[in-house]
Amino acid sequence: MIQKGIDLLVIAPSAKKLYQKLANDFSAKEPNIWAGLLANVARKSGYEVNIYDLEVENPSEKDFLNIIETFNPKLILIVVTGQNPNASTAAMSGAVETSDWIKNNAPNYKIAFVGPHMSALPIETLSKHSSIDFVFTNEGVYTLLEILQTNYNSSDLKKVKGLCFRDEDFNIILNKPSKIVPQDRLDKDLSGIAYDLMPNFNNYRTSSWHANYIDNDRSPFASIYTSLGCIFKCEFCMINIINRNDNDSHLPASHFNTFRYWPPEFTIKQLDFLAKAGVKQLKIADEMWVLNPKHFLTLCDLIIERRYDFNIWAYTRIDTIKPKYLDKLKKAGVNWLAPGIEAGNQTIRQEITKGKFKDVNIREIVSLIQNFDINVGANYIFGLGNDNWDTMQETLNLAIDLNTENANMYCSTPLPGSSLYLQGKREGWVMPTKYNEFGFLSYEHIPSRTKALTSSEILKFRDYAFHVYFEHPKFLNMINKKFGASAVNNIKRMTKIKLKRKLLEI
């Protein structure tokens, strides 16, 4: 039974509009991990909390208003993340639409936003949107607990670290930053995901490829973090901005490259819950899971001991994979690894990762993974560094040559918080100004440019490369042999959808 007068209502906004027609059948619907983490933070401290997930719920306006008024929360917290950690800015589109609607229909409720975009641009976010009362910087754990103890008057709010708010005179105040949860407190102060407050896992669905392109196998689906952050400093990435503990707006995410992980003995208890709940498809959403052997191999051992039948998808870098890891990963149910190959040209890779990308034989590593019957979902980015027509074609040629079971193809985009964003600001690039323009698959998408290529040229090549790859006979024959004719038909249905791009209509 829904109780009135709860302390906190956590809302996960919908990003459906960012995927155009792919949203109907092909994009994932993923549990919002940070919504679950922060809801659990408040609940563990004795507050009454609930989660409402607009990604899977589809309420009418009347029903949504009734839900909010029934919960009657002291604070509404909108958690703005996406299906990958870099998607927060694009996800702001649906989040702001939700806060605007709430303020127009129930103006007395206080609304806070948290997520990577807010960590990158707290003052700008608050100045642009009158429907947002508070912005939390970094992960917001301690800020949330502090603000729930206040009565929202300015004298109290000025004491809340990690908070951006308006005072009585409508001046925007950015308080001193809050600390992030330290490694030795992670399992105590950020003690798991409130899965029990989320909709049933049958309401979520994984990406089509993760389920071997078989639609009926995409649910029940859940995702989990076993670690936070990344040790690398890629110029296109802003995931570490959520670790920000300094308000200097000139510092990019790469300045905060902190890596923390929960003890495997703690994480396995959450996996116990998911297994009991019937979850089959599992995404380990860590930015870099295959990194610390003590962490991920120990967790593999615990999964193997329990004989869980998860179909696991996890991220890695192509230069962190070791042959000795792969047998155990496979036995634990890791059937998909998603390495960041990024570019086909070694010089480009070294430029964007500040020289930290080890010179490895990509073909050998991909073949090695596949030899252990682990599928590869390679990630490529067009428009990186000094990309030109030849180097982008080199990336596409590599993708075709590798012929992995899936290929995610993106355009490099100046995401707020990234080094690329600050570079674009310094050099006067034409930057995205609307949230939808940051969405990789959105109609309005505007990627970054290079010295040799315009944004529209990069976008056009990316969409061309996507269809070349997924319509290639070599790829379709491989999919048919591995997964069957129904998987091939699924892919053909996907490639019939041609994304519309405003930039290419100009």
C-alpha positions in Angstrom: 0.0 0.0 0.0 1.3 3.4 -1.0 1.8 5.6 2.1 1.3 9.4 2.2 3.9 11.8 3.3 7.0 9.9 2.5 10.4 11.6 2.8 11.7 10.9 -0.7 10.3 10.0 -4.1 13.1 9.0 -6.5 12.1 9.3 -10.1 13.9 7.7 -13.0 13.0 9.7 -16.1 12.5 8.3 -19.6 14.9 8.6 -22.4 12.7 7.0 -25.0 12.6 10.0 -27.3 16.3 9.9 -27.8 16.2 6.6 -29.8 13.7 7.5 -32.5 11.9 4.5 -33.9 14.5 2.2 -32.4 12.8 2.8 -29.0 9.8 0.7 -30.0 11.6 -2.6 -30.3 15.3 -2.4 -30.1 16.6 0.0 -27.4 17.0 -1.4 -23.9 14.9 -0.5 -20.9 17.3 -0.6 -18.0 16.9 -0.3 -14.2 18.3 3.1 -13.1 21.1 1.9 -10.9 21.8 5.3 -9.2 18.1 5.7 -8.5 18.3 2.4 -6.6 21.6 3.2 -4.9 20.4 6.6 -3.6 17.0 5.4 -2.6 18.7 2.7 -0.5 21.0 5.4 1.1 18.0 7.3 2.4 16.1 4.1 3.4 19.1 2.8 5.4 19.1 6.1 7.3 15.5 5.7 8.4 13.7 7.7 5.7 10.5 6.6 3.9 11.4 6.2 0.3 9.9 5.0 -3.0 11.0 4.8 -6.6 9.0 5.6 -9.7 10.5 4.6 -13.0 9.2 6.4 -16.0 11.4 4.4 -18.3 9.0 1.4 -17.9 5.8 3.1 -16.5 3.6 5.0 -18.9 1.2 6.9 -16.8 -1.4 9.3 -18.1 -0.9 12.9 -16.9 -3.8 12.4 -14.4 -2.4 9.1 -13.1 1.1 10.7 -12.7 -0.3 13.6 -10.7 -2.3 11.2 -8.5 0.8 9.1 -7.9 2.8 12.2 -6.8 0.0 13.5 -4.6 -0.5 10.0 -3.0 3.2 9.7 -2.2 3.2 13.4 -1.1 7.0 13.4 -0.8 9.0 15.9 1.2 11.5 15.8 -1.7 11.4 14.6 -5.3 14.8 13.4 -6.5 15.2 13.0 -10.3 18.2 10.8 -11.1 19.6 11.7 -14.5 21.7 8.9 -15.9 21.4 6.9 -19.1 22.0 3.4 -20.6 25.7 4.2 -20.5 27.5 6.6 -18.1 28.1 9.2 -20.8 24.4 9.6 -21.5 23.4 11.9 -18.7 23.3 15.1 -20.7 21.1 13.6 -23.4 18.9 12.2 -20.6 18.3 15.7 -19.3 15.8 16.2 -22.1 13.3 13.7 -20.5 14.2 14.7 -17.0 13.5 18.4 -17.5 10.3 17.6 -19.3 9.3 15.7 -16.1 10.3 18.4 -13.7 8.5 21.1 -15.7 5.3 19.1 -15.8 5.5 18.5 -12.0 6.0 22.2 -11.3 3.2 23.2 -13.6 0.8 20.8 -12.0 2.0 20.4 -8.4 4.1 23.5 -7.8 4.6 23.0 -4.0 6.9 20.0 -4.3 10.6 20.5 -4.0 12.6 18.9 -6.9 16.3 18.0 -6.8 18.4 16.7 -9.7 21.5 14.5 -9.5 23.7 12.9 -12.1 26.9 13.5 -14.1 25.5 16.4 -16.1 24.7 18.3 -12.8 28.3 17.5 -11.6 29.6 19.1 -14.8 27.3 22.1 -15.0 25.5 22.8 -11.7 25.1 26.5 -11.9 24.1 26.5 -15.6 21.6 23.7 -14.9 19.9 25.7 -12.2 20.0 29.0 -14.1 18.3 27.4 -17.1 15.5 25.5 -15.4 13.1 27.2 -12.9 11.4 23.8 -12.2 14.6 22.5 -10.5 15.0 23.7 -6.9 18.2 21.9 -6.1 21.2 20.4 -7.8 23.5 17.8 -6.2 27.1 17.7 -7.4 29.1 14.5 -7.6 27.3 11.3 -6.6 25.1 13.1 -4.1 25.2 10.5 -1.3 26.0 12.8 1.6 24.3 15.8 0.1 21.0 13.8 0.0 21.3 12.8 3.7 22.1 16.4 4.7 19.3 18.1 2.8 16.7 15.6 4.1 17.5 16.9 7.6 16.6 20.5 6.6 13.4 22.6 6.3 14.7 24.1 3.0 15.4 27.5 4.3 18.5 29.3 3.1 20.4 29.3 6.3 20.1 25.5 6.5 20.7 25.0 2.8 24.0 27.0 2.9 25.4 24.3 5.2 24.7 21.4 2.9 27.9 20.5 1.1 27.6 19.6 -2.6 24.4 21.6 -3.1 23.5 24.2 -5.6 20.3 26.2 -4.9 18.6 29.6 -5.1 18.4 31.8 -2.0 15.5 34.1 -1.0 16.7 36.7 -3.5 17.0 34.1 -6.3 20.7 34.2 -6.3 22.3 30.9 -7.3 24.6 29.6 -4.5 27.1 26.8 -5.1 28.2 25.3 -1.8 31.5 23.7 -1.1 31.7 20.3 -2.6 30.8 17.2 -0.7 33.2 14.2 -0.5 32.6 11.1 -2.5 32.1 7.9 -0.6 35.6 6.6 0.3 36.6 3.0 -0.6 36.6 1.9 3.1 33.0 3.1 3.5 31.5 2.0 0.2 29.7 -1.1 1.5 28.4 0.9 4.5 27.4 4.3 3.1 26.5 3.2 -0.4 25.1 -0.2 0.6 23.5 -1.7 -2.4 20.6 -1.1 -4.8 17.0 -0.9 -3.7 15.8 -3.5 -6.3 12.8 -4.3 -4.2 11.5 -0.7 -4.7 11.7 -1.0 -8.5 9.2 -2.5 -11.0 9.4 -6.2 -11.6 12.4 -7.2 -13.7 10.1 -8.5 -16.4 9.3 -4.9 -17.2 12.9 -4.3 -18.2 14.6 -5.6 -21.3 18.2 -5.8 -22.3 19.7 -4.8 -25.7 18.7 -7.2 -28.5 22.3 -8.3 -29.1 22.9 -9.2 -25.5 20.1 -11.8 -25.8 21.7 -13.2 -29.0 19.2 -11.1 -31.0 16.3 -13.2 -29.7 13.6 -10.8 -28.5 11.8 -13.3 -26.2 14.9 -13.7 -24.2 15.5 -10.0 -23.4 13.7 -10.2 -20.0 13.8 -10.5 -17.1 16.8 -8.0 -17.0 18.8 -6.2 -14.4 22.0 -4.2 -14.2 24.4 -3.7 -11.4 27.5 -1.8 -10.4 30.3 -3.7 -8.7 32.7 -0.8 -8.9 32.7 2.9 -9.6 34.9 5.1 -11.7 37.8 4.5 -14.1 41.5 4.9 -13.9 41.9 6.1 -17.5 41.6 9.7 -18.8 40.0 9.4 -22.3 39.3 12.9 -23.7 35.9 12.1 -25.0 34.6 10.6 -21.7 33.0 12.4 -18.7 32.1 9.4 -16.5 34.5 10.4 -13.7 32.9 13.8 -13.3 30.6 12.2 -10.8 33.7 11.9 -8.6 34.1 15.6 -8.5 35.3 17.1 -5.2 36.4 20.5 -6.5 34.1 23.2 -7.9 36.7 24.5 -10.4 34.7 24.4 -13.7 37.9 24.2 -15.7 38.8 20.8 -14.3 37.6 17.9 -16.6 36.4 14.5 -15.6 39.9 13.1 -16.2 41.1 15.1 -13.2 38.9 12.9 -11.0 39.8 9.4 -12.2 39.1 7.5 -9.1 38.4 3.8 -9.0 36.5 2.1 -6.1 34.9 -1.2 -5.8 32.5 -3.1 -3.4 33.9 -6.2 -1.8 32.9 -9.2 -3.9 31.4 -10.8 -0.8 29.0 -7.8 -0.6 28.1 -7.8 -4.3 27.3 -11.5 -4.3 24.4 -10.9 -1.9 22.8 -8.6 -4.4 23.3 -11.2 -7.1 21.7 -13.7 -4.8 18.6 -11.4 -4.8 18.6 -11.1 -8.5 19.0 -14.8 -9.1 16.1 -15.6 -6.7 14.0 -13.0 -8.5 14.5 -14.9 -11.8 16.8 -12.5 -13.6 18.5 -14.1 -16.6 20.0 -11.2 -18.4 22.6 -9.3 -16.3 24.6 -6.2 -17.3 27.6 -5.4 -15.2 27.5 -1.7 -15.8 31.0 -0.9 -14.4 32.9 1.5 -16.6 35.8 -0.9 -16.5 35.0 -4.3 -14.9 37.9 -6.4 -16.3 40.6 -4.4 -14.6 41.4 -5.5 -11.1 41.7 -9.3 -11.0 41.3 -9.4 -7.2 37.9 -7.8 -7.6 36.3 -9.4 -10.7 37.9 -12.9 -10.5 36.8 -13.3 -6.9 33.3 -12.3 -7.8 33.4 -14.9 -10.7 34.4 -17.6 -8.2 31.4 -16.7 -6.0 29.0 -16.9 -9.0 30.5 -20.2 -10.1 30.1 -21.7 -6.7 26.4 -20.9 -6.8 26.0 -22.2 -10.3 23.9 -19.2 -11.4 22.7 -19.1 -14.9 23.2 -15.5 -15.7 23.9 -14.3 -19.2 26.4 -11.5 -18.3 27.5 -8.6 -20.4 30.5 -6.5 -19.1 32.8 -3.8 -20.2 36.5 -3.9 -20.7 39.4 -2.3 -22.6 41.1 -4.2 -25.4 44.4 -3.8 -23.6 43.3 -5.1 -20.2 42.2 -8.6 -21.4 44.5 -11.4 -20.4 44.2 -15.0 -21.6 44.3 -16.3 -18.0 41.0 -14.5 -17.2 38.8 -15.8 -19.9 38.1 -19.3 -18.8 36.8 -18.2 -15.4 34.8 -15.3 -17.0 33.1 -17.8 -19.3 32.3 -20.2 -16.4 30.7 -17.4 -14.4 28.3 -16.7 -17.3 30.1 -13.8 -19.0 28.9 -14.5 -22.5 29.5 -10.9 -23.8 32.5 -8.6 -23.4 32.3 -5.1 -24.7 35.8 -3.8 -25.3 36.4 -0.1 -26.2 38.4 -0.4 -29.4 37.4 3.1 -30.3 39.5 3.6 -33.5 41.2 1.6 -36.1 44.3 3.9 -36.2 46.8 3.3 -33.3 47.9 7.0 -33.4 44.3 8.1 -32.9 43.8 5.8 -30.0 47.0 7.0 -28.3 46.0 10.7 -28.8 42.5 10.3 -27.2 43.7 8.3 -24.2 46.7 10.5 -23.5 49.2 7.9 -24.6 47.9 5.3 -22.1 46.5 2.9 -24.6 48.9 0.0 -24.8 50.0 -1.2 -28.3 48.3 -4.5 -28.5 47.3 -6.7 -31.4 43.5 -6.1 -31.5 42.8 -9.0 -33.9 44.6 -11.4 -31.6 42.8 -10.2 -28.5 39.3 -10.4 -30.2 40.1 -13.8 -31.6 41.3 -15.0 -28.1 38.0 -13.8 -26.5 35.9 -15.6 -29.1 38.0 -18.8 -28.7 36.6 -19.0 -25.2 33.0 -18.9 -26.7 32.6 -15.3 -25.4 30.9 -12.9 -27.8 32.4 -9.5 -28.5 30.4 -6.3 -28.6 33.0 -3.9 -29.9 32.8 -0.2 -29.4 33.9 2.3 -32.0 33.9 6.1 -32.2 34.1 8.2 -35.3 35.4 11.8 -35.2 38.1 11.3 -32.6 41.2 13.4 -32.3 42.6 14.1 -35.7 40.2 11.7 -37.5 39.9 12.3 -41.3 38.1 10.3 -44.0 41.0 7.8 -44.3 41.2 7.1 -40.5 37.4 6.7 -40.2 37.5 4.3 -43.1 40.3 2.5 -41.3 38.0 2.1 -38.2 35.2 0.7 -40.4 37.6 -1.6 -42.2 38.8 -2.9 -38.8 35.2 -3.5 -37.6 34.4 -5.4 -40.8 37.6 -7.4 -40.5 37.0 -8.3 -36.8 33.4 -9.2 -37.6 32.4 -9.2 -33.9 29.0 -10.4 -32.8 27.9 -6.8 -32.2 29.4 -3.4 -32.9 28.3 -0.2 -31.2 29.2 2.8 -33.3 29.2 6.4 -31.9 30.2 9.8 -33.0 32.6 11.7 -30.7 30.6 14.3 -28.9 31.7 17.1 -26.6 29.9 15.9 -23.5 29.9 18.4 -20.6 32.5 17.4 -18.1 34.9 15.9 -20.7 38.2 17.3 -21.8 36.7 17.5 -25.3 33.9 19.8 -24.1 36.4 22.2 -22.5 38.5 22.1 -25.7 35.4 22.9 -27.8 34.6 25.9 -25.5 38.2 27.2 -25.7 38.4 26.9 -29.5 34.9 28.2 -30.3 33.4 25.1 -31.8 29.7 25.0 -32.8 28.5 23.1 -29.8 25.3 21.3 -29.0 23.0 23.7 -27.1 20.0 21.4 -26.6 20.0 18.2 -24.6 18.7 16.1 -27.5 21.6 17.3 -29.6 23.9 15.2 -27.3 21.9 12.0 -27.9 24.0 9.7 -30.1 20.9 8.3 -31.9 18.6 11.3 -31.7 17.3 13.3 -34.6 19.0 16.5 -33.4 22.4 14.9 -32.7 25.4 17.2 -33.2 28.8 15.5 -32.8 32.1 17.2 -32.4 34.3 18.1 -35.4 37.9 17.6 -36.3 40.4 19.7 -38.2 39.6 17.8 -41.3 35.9 17.0 -40.9 32.7 18.8 -40.1 30.1 17.5 -37.6 27.7 16.6 -40.4 30.4 14.7 -42.3 31.2 12.6 -39.2 27.5 12.0 -38.5 26.9 10.9 -42.1 29.8 8.5 -42.0 28.8 7.0 -38.7 25.3 6.2 -40.0 26.8 4.9 -43.3 29.2 2.7 -41.3 26.4 1.2 -39.2 24.5 0.0 -42.2 27.6 -1.3 -44.0 28.5 -3.3 -41.0 25.1 -4.8 -40.0 24.1 -5.4 -43.6 27.4 -7.0 -44.6 27.1 -10.7 -45.8 30.1 -11.7 -43.8 28.4 -10.5 -40.6 25.0 -11.9 -41.3 26.5 -15.3 -42.3 28.4 -15.4 -39.0 25.2 -14.5 -37.0 23.2 -17.2 -38.8 25.8 -19.8 -37.9 26.0 -18.7 -34.3 22.4 -17.7 -33.4 20.2 -18.8 -36.3 17.9 -17.4 -38.9 15.6 -15.6 -36.4 18.6 -13.6 -35.2 19.4 -12.6 -38.8 15.7 -11.6 -39.3 15.9 -9.5 -36.2 18.9 -7.6 -37.4 17.3 -7.1 -40.8 14.3 -5.6 -39.1 16.6 -3.2 -37.2 18.5 -2.1 -40.3 15.3 -1.2 -42.1 15.0 1.6 -39.6 16.9 4.6 -41.0 17.6 7.3 -38.5 16.5 10.8 -39.4 19.2 13.4 -38.8 18.4 17.1 -38.7 22.0 18.0 -39.4 22.0 16.1 -42.6 18.8 17.8 -43.8 20.4 21.3 -43.7 
